[in-house]
């Protein structure tokens, strides 16, 4: 078995078509991205219902007289989450929400909005960890909150754009050419929104041009996931009883959010590996490749928290160990962290 793995390791190091995705997945694991994706899914689950309640309440307060507009906006928002959107779309309590007002409602909305910022905080942490940005260079608390509000603005923009696109699709009828144009326009808008979202969540030390490829991959993955979710709801859950249908929808939503978070973080890792040329990687170290040393060094240097803290990374070469030498050799990208960072 080890011989087969060694052969595969040698092969993927010689062929970038295999070595690149291997490097992306290895860095995904080394950055503890499965845990980051779980954190994003957790906060996403806690944020979806408060955000939708805020949306429903605002619709009832501002457009209580226009039922058609309410349903169009709600449908456009819920279509982003096809696994549970059908159940939420069946709620008929909007008519009574405009009767609830006062300080209690205002405080409730503020609390719900504040709670929904958790997913933006988790997203900022994930992007900083993926790019191995030193803690010293990460945004401070106030700036993180401001970025969280900016990201919520992107989510609201997504709802507005989706509503407009849904209106155009309805206007165009069922013509095949119009449906194709709608899909292409929707994908282009998703890419633009992901680029904007990546820019807000990623520390400013990372240039925007470095985020475009990953944002495009994330948009494609998100669109594909939505189509899969719609298919599951239409073919698998529609025959389930009401009780089991709700259970399946909630569990499906959790899985949907986790897969979406995994795809998004992997898309971000694609940018890092591509820009910094962190491939090929060794699956059976030693020996370490230069990409291995760069990744391990970046992970260590990212722990710097103070300007007067110096982090050094060194690697012991196998040849030195074989001769009983205790000498250390600097690894790729492993010089000391600058003290002024």
VMD Tcl script that draws the C-alpha trace (Angstrom):
set ca {
  {0.00 0.00 0.00}
  {2.79 2.40 0.88}
  {4.48 1.62 -2.43}
  {1.30 2.55 -4.34}
  {0.99 5.77 -2.36}
  {4.63 6.59 -3.08}
  {4.04 6.08 -6.80}
  {0.97 8.31 -6.72}
  {2.91 10.91 -4.75}
  {5.70 10.94 -7.33}
  {3.16 11.15 -10.15}
  {1.18 14.05 -8.69}
  {4.35 16.00 -7.98}
  {5.32 15.73 -11.65}
  {1.87 16.60 -13.05}
  {0.34 19.90 -11.97}
  {-3.14 18.86 -13.16}
  {-3.18 16.41 -10.24}
  {-0.72 18.16 -7.95}
  {-2.71 21.40 -7.81}
  {-6.00 19.92 -6.46}
  {-3.98 17.71 -4.09}
  {-2.23 20.83 -2.76}
  {-5.55 22.64 -2.35}
  {-7.08 19.79 -0.35}
  {-3.97 19.31 1.78}
  {-3.88 22.99 2.69}
  {-7.63 22.83 3.33}
  {-6.96 20.23 6.03}
  {-3.84 21.92 7.42}
  {-5.71 25.21 7.90}
  {-8.39 23.31 9.87}
  {-10.93 24.40 7.29}
  {-13.45 21.63 8.11}
  {-13.82 23.25 11.54}
  {-14.04 26.70 9.97}
  {-16.76 25.47 7.59}
  {-18.68 23.95 10.51}
  {-18.46 27.28 12.34}
  {-19.76 29.10 9.26}
  {-22.63 26.62 8.93}
  {-23.48 26.95 12.64}
  {-23.62 30.75 12.56}
  {-25.35 30.59 9.19}
  {-28.12 28.45 10.68}
  {-28.51 30.89 13.58}
  {-28.52 33.83 11.19}
  {-30.94 32.66 8.50}
  {-34.11 32.69 10.57}
  {-33.42 36.04 12.32}
  {-32.54 37.66 8.99}
  {-35.67 36.29 7.35}
  {-37.78 37.46 10.29}
  {-36.27 40.94 9.93}
  {-37.04 40.84 6.20}
  {-40.63 39.66 6.76}
  {-41.21 42.30 9.42}
  {-39.87 45.13 7.28}
  {-41.99 43.98 4.36}
  {-45.09 43.97 6.55}
  {-44.32 47.42 7.95}
  {-43.35 49.12 4.68}
  {-45.37 47.25 2.04}
  {-48.29 45.80 3.97}
  {-50.68 47.00 1.25}
  {-48.81 45.31 -1.63}
  {-49.18 41.55 -1.19}
  {-47.77 40.78 -4.63}
  {-44.50 42.61 -3.88}
  {-44.21 40.86 -0.52}
  {-44.49 37.43 -2.08}
  {-42.01 38.27 -4.84}
  {-39.38 39.47 -2.37}
  {-39.93 36.50 -0.05}
  {-39.70 34.04 -2.93}
  {-36.47 35.66 -4.17}
  {-34.95 35.44 -0.68}
  {-36.06 31.86 0.01}
  {-34.91 30.57 -3.37}
  {-31.36 30.98 -2.02}
  {-32.17 28.13 0.41}
  {-34.24 25.65 -1.64}
  {-34.12 22.89 1.00}
  {-36.28 24.81 3.48}
  {-37.58 27.70 1.44}
  {-40.82 25.93 0.50}
  {-41.81 25.44 4.14}
  {-40.97 29.02 5.11}
  {-42.75 30.33 2.05}
  {-45.99 28.77 3.27}
  {-46.08 31.04 6.35}
  {-49.06 33.36 6.27}
  {-48.31 35.56 9.26}
  {-47.13 38.62 7.37}
  {-50.48 40.28 7.57}
  {-50.32 40.47 11.35}
  {-46.73 41.70 11.62}
  {-47.57 45.29 10.73}
  {-49.75 45.42 13.85}
  {-46.70 44.73 16.07}
  {-44.81 47.90 16.74}
  {-43.14 49.86 19.51}
  {-39.91 49.65 21.44}
  {-40.16 45.88 21.91}
  {-40.19 45.23 18.17}
  {-37.33 47.72 17.60}
  {-35.16 46.11 20.28}
  {-36.03 42.68 18.93}
  {-34.94 43.64 15.42}
  {-31.69 45.14 16.72}
  {-30.98 41.95 18.67}
  {-31.74 39.78 15.65}
  {-29.50 41.93 13.46}
  {-26.66 41.75 15.99}
  {-26.99 37.97 16.26}
  {-26.79 37.60 12.49}
  {-23.34 39.23 12.52}
  {-21.92 35.95 13.82}
  {-21.67 34.50 10.34}
  {-19.76 37.55 9.11}
  {-17.29 37.25 12.00}
  {-16.81 33.56 11.21}
  {-16.32 34.43 7.54}
  {-13.63 36.99 8.34}
  {-11.81 34.49 10.53}
  {-12.01 31.82 7.83}
  {-10.58 34.10 5.12}
  {-7.77 35.32 7.39}
  {-6.86 31.74 8.33}
  {-6.95 30.58 4.70}
  {-4.54 33.37 3.71}
  {-2.49 32.79 6.90}
  {-2.60 36.49 7.75}
  {-0.75 37.14 11.05}
  {-3.10 37.98 13.91}
  {-1.24 41.27 14.29}
  {-2.42 42.39 10.84}
  {-6.04 41.32 11.19}
  {-8.78 43.96 11.64}
  {-9.53 45.09 15.19}
  {-12.91 44.57 16.85}
  {-14.60 47.76 15.63}
  {-13.41 47.21 12.07}
  {-14.68 43.61 12.15}
  {-18.12 44.83 13.19}
  {-18.08 47.43 10.40}
  {-17.14 44.78 7.86}
  {-19.91 42.60 9.19}
  {-22.42 45.36 8.50}
  {-20.94 45.81 5.03}
  {-21.37 42.10 4.35}
  {-24.98 42.24 5.52}
  {-25.41 44.99 2.95}
  {-24.16 42.55 0.30}
  {-26.76 40.01 1.44}
  {-29.50 42.63 1.15}
  {-28.20 43.55 -2.30}
  {-28.39 39.87 -3.22}
  {-32.07 39.78 -2.26}
  {-32.80 42.95 -4.26}
  {-30.96 41.67 -7.34}
  {-32.60 38.24 -7.08}
  {-36.02 39.90 -6.86}
  {-35.34 41.97 -9.97}
  {-34.03 38.93 -11.84}
  {-37.06 36.89 -10.83}
  {-39.28 39.67 -12.17}
  {-37.46 39.63 -15.50}
  {-37.83 35.85 -15.76}
  {-41.56 36.16 -15.10}
  {-41.82 38.91 -17.70}
  {-39.98 36.81 -20.28}
  {-42.25 33.81 -19.89}
  {-41.02 30.29 -20.63}
  {-39.01 31.06 -23.77}
  {-35.89 28.89 -23.80}
  {-33.55 31.64 -24.97}
  {-34.79 33.96 -22.23}
  {-34.28 31.28 -19.57}
  {-30.70 30.74 -20.79}
  {-30.02 34.48 -20.66}
  {-31.48 34.61 -17.16}
  {-29.19 31.79 -16.00}
  {-26.11 33.49 -17.49}
  {-27.03 36.87 -16.00}
  {-27.75 35.25 -12.63}
  {-24.38 33.51 -12.65}
  {-22.59 36.75 -13.56}
  {-24.35 38.53 -10.71}
  {-23.40 35.72 -8.31}
  {-19.76 36.03 -9.34}
  {-19.87 39.80 -8.79}
  {-21.49 39.39 -5.37}
  {-18.96 36.74 -4.33}
  {-16.09 38.99 -5.38}
  {-17.59 41.78 -3.31}
  {-18.17 39.42 -0.38}
  {-14.63 38.01 -0.57}
  {-13.25 41.55 -0.67}
  {-15.14 42.55 2.47}
  {-14.26 39.41 4.45}
  {-10.58 39.23 3.45}
  {-7.95 41.44 5.14}
  {-6.90 44.45 3.08}
  {-3.33 43.16 2.80}
  {-4.66 40.73 0.17}
  {-5.23 42.47 -3.19}
  {-8.67 42.20 -4.81}
  {-7.22 40.74 -8.02}
  {-6.11 37.71 -5.98}
  {-9.71 36.88 -5.06}
  {-11.42 36.74 -8.46}
  {-10.75 33.10 -9.40}
  {-11.88 31.77 -6.04}
  {-14.99 33.96 -6.11}
  {-15.87 32.58 -9.54}
  {-15.45 28.99 -8.33}
  {-17.54 29.73 -5.25}
  {-20.32 31.24 -7.39}
  {-20.37 28.17 -9.63}
  {-20.45 25.86 -6.61}
  {-23.24 27.89 -4.98}
  {-25.37 27.84 -8.16}
  {-24.86 24.09 -8.59}
  {-25.76 23.51 -4.94}
  {-28.98 25.49 -5.36}
  {-30.02 23.40 -8.35}
  {-29.28 20.19 -6.43}
  {-31.29 21.47 -3.46}
  {-34.22 22.37 -5.71}
  {-34.11 18.91 -7.27}
  {-34.08 17.21 -3.87}
  {-37.07 19.21 -2.68}
  {-38.97 18.57 -5.89}
  {-38.27 14.83 -6.18}
  {-37.41 13.48 -2.74}
  {-39.18 15.57 -0.08}
  {-42.46 16.38 -1.76}
  {-43.93 12.95 -0.92}
  {-42.82 13.05 2.72}
  {-45.38 13.61 5.45}
  {-45.59 17.08 6.98}
  {-43.81 16.05 10.20}
  {-41.01 14.12 8.52}
  {-40.84 16.75 5.81}
  {-40.00 19.45 8.37}
  {-37.38 17.24 10.04}
  {-35.83 16.43 6.66}
  {-35.88 20.10 5.71}
  {-34.08 21.24 8.86}
  {-31.45 18.51 8.61}
  {-31.15 19.20 4.90}
  {-30.65 22.90 5.60}
  {-27.81 22.14 8.04}
  {-26.13 19.88 5.48}
  {-26.79 22.43 2.72}
  {-25.10 25.20 4.71}
  {-22.13 23.02 5.62}
  {-21.52 21.94 2.03}
  {-21.87 25.55 0.88}
  {-19.34 26.65 3.50}
  {-16.91 23.88 2.49}
  {-17.17 24.83 -1.19}
  {-16.62 28.51 -0.37}
  {-13.53 27.85 1.76}
  {-12.10 25.48 -0.87}
  {-12.63 28.21 -3.47}
  {-10.65 30.60 -1.28}
  {-7.88 28.01 -0.91}
  {-7.68 27.76 -4.71}
  {-6.71 31.43 -4.84}
  {-4.04 31.01 -2.15}
  {-2.43 27.94 -3.73}
  {-2.56 29.50 -7.21}
  {-1.21 32.94 -6.29}
  {1.55 31.70 -3.99}
  {2.32 28.63 -6.13}
  {1.99 26.27 -3.16}
  {2.26 23.08 -5.19}
  {3.31 20.36 -5.60}
  {3.04 19.04 -2.06}
  {4.54 15.87 -0.65}
  {2.14 13.21 0.65}
  {4.91 11.11 2.20}
  {7.26 13.59 3.87}
  {10.19 13.65 4.21}
  {11.45 14.98 1.96}
  {9.49 18.23 2.06}
  {8.98 20.22 -1.11}
  {9.51 23.97 -1.20}
  {5.71 24.36 -1.23}
  {5.48 22.25 1.95}
  {7.98 24.50 3.70}
  {6.19 27.65 2.54}
  {2.80 26.45 3.79}
  {4.12 25.26 7.16}
  {6.06 28.49 7.59}
  {3.01 30.63 6.78}
  {0.90 28.73 9.30}
  {3.49 29.31 12.01}
  {4.08 32.99 11.12}
  {0.32 33.61 11.26}
  {0.46 33.13 15.04}
  {2.25 36.47 15.53}
  {0.07 38.65 17.77}
  {2.40 41.47 18.92}
  {4.79 43.86 17.16}
  {7.57 42.92 19.58}
  {7.04 39.20 18.98}
  {9.39 37.41 16.56}
  {8.39 34.06 15.04}
  {11.05 31.92 13.35}
  {10.58 28.70 11.39}
  {13.42 26.29 10.63}
  {13.51 22.79 9.17}
  {16.00 19.99 9.92}
  {17.11 18.38 6.69}
  {16.99 14.54 6.60}
  {20.66 14.42 5.53}
  {21.67 16.30 8.67}
  {19.76 13.86 10.84}
  {21.42 10.90 9.13}
  {24.87 12.23 10.08}
  {23.81 13.05 13.61}
  {24.06 16.78 12.98}
  {21.98 19.15 15.03}
  {22.31 22.00 12.55}
  {19.11 23.65 11.36}
  {18.42 24.96 7.90}
  {15.91 27.68 7.07}
  {12.88 26.46 5.15}
  {11.19 28.18 2.25}
  {9.38 31.25 3.43}
  {10.55 30.59 7.00}
  {12.50 33.73 7.81}
  {11.68 35.66 10.94}
  {8.50 37.63 10.99}
  {9.22 41.36 10.76}
  {8.97 42.96 14.15}
  {7.07 45.99 12.86}
  {4.08 43.97 11.71}
}
mol new
graphics top color blue
foreach p $ca { graphics top sphere $p radius 0.5 }
foreach p [lrange $ca 0 end-1] q [lrange $ca 1 end] { graphics top cylinder $p $q radius 0.2 }
display resetview
